[in-house]
Amino acid sequence: MTYTLILLRHGHSEWNAKNLFTGWVDVDLNDQGRGEAVRGGELLVENKLLPDVLYTSRLKRAINTANLALEAADRGWIDVKRDWRLNERHYGALQGKDKAQTLAEYGEEQFMQWRRSYDTPPPPLSDDSEFSQAHDPRYADLGDALPRTECLKDVLVRLLPYWESDIKEDLKASKTVLVTAHGNSLRALVKHLDGISDDAIAALNIPTGIPLVYELDENFVPITPGGTYLDAEAAAASIQAVANQGKN
Ligand code: DG2
């Protein structure tokens, strides 16, 4: 008995293109990202991987990526579950800031600690910032759980219970599950699936718009560690671009 899990980071967003820290700011896809999403759906069809259920964050770059990919695969009709636990990590006071300027201002060590360390969150974002979600009605149900900043560990802590209670249950019911989410919420999930150490996870980057397929054994352990990108060449190029963000 194996389970099929497909992870898909949203396509390139308007702020990925501008090199801005995004986090919970609800920016849309750009043309490149929309193209990546459609290609992602075509790759699913070419590989005969047809999702039965979709999980997304509450952010439109993930929602619209999933819609475009599923439409391309003629699976726009499947059940959808949206949850804030799949949102990107909250990037705190860095939300809306330019990555290259932040690198120049704070230096590489601090910049990489904020971006990739497991347990160092950026400073919190003030509720009166134009980039705050404190007054966003879509998160009214979160109450005190609404983050003002998060490190990767915080993302894992909020994501894991949802993985256990919902996503795993659909896998156990033999459904092919598509999770369309974000660079860091997917890094957290991959860390858990592959048992990656707190230090080693710093080097892992997720490309935009390329399906990453995990076949999991009966204990939810990946049969191929790291999963399989459906377009390995494009994934390698995109991973390099994500790793270099801010440095060019
Ligand atoms: C990016 C990730 O998230 O940025 O919030 O800026 O996947 O929603 O575009 P996404 C952001 P890095 O952690 O790679 O800098």
Residues whose N, C-alpha, C, O or C-beta is under 5 A from the ligand:
A	BS01	DG2	L20 F21 T22 G23 E88 R115 H182 G183 N184
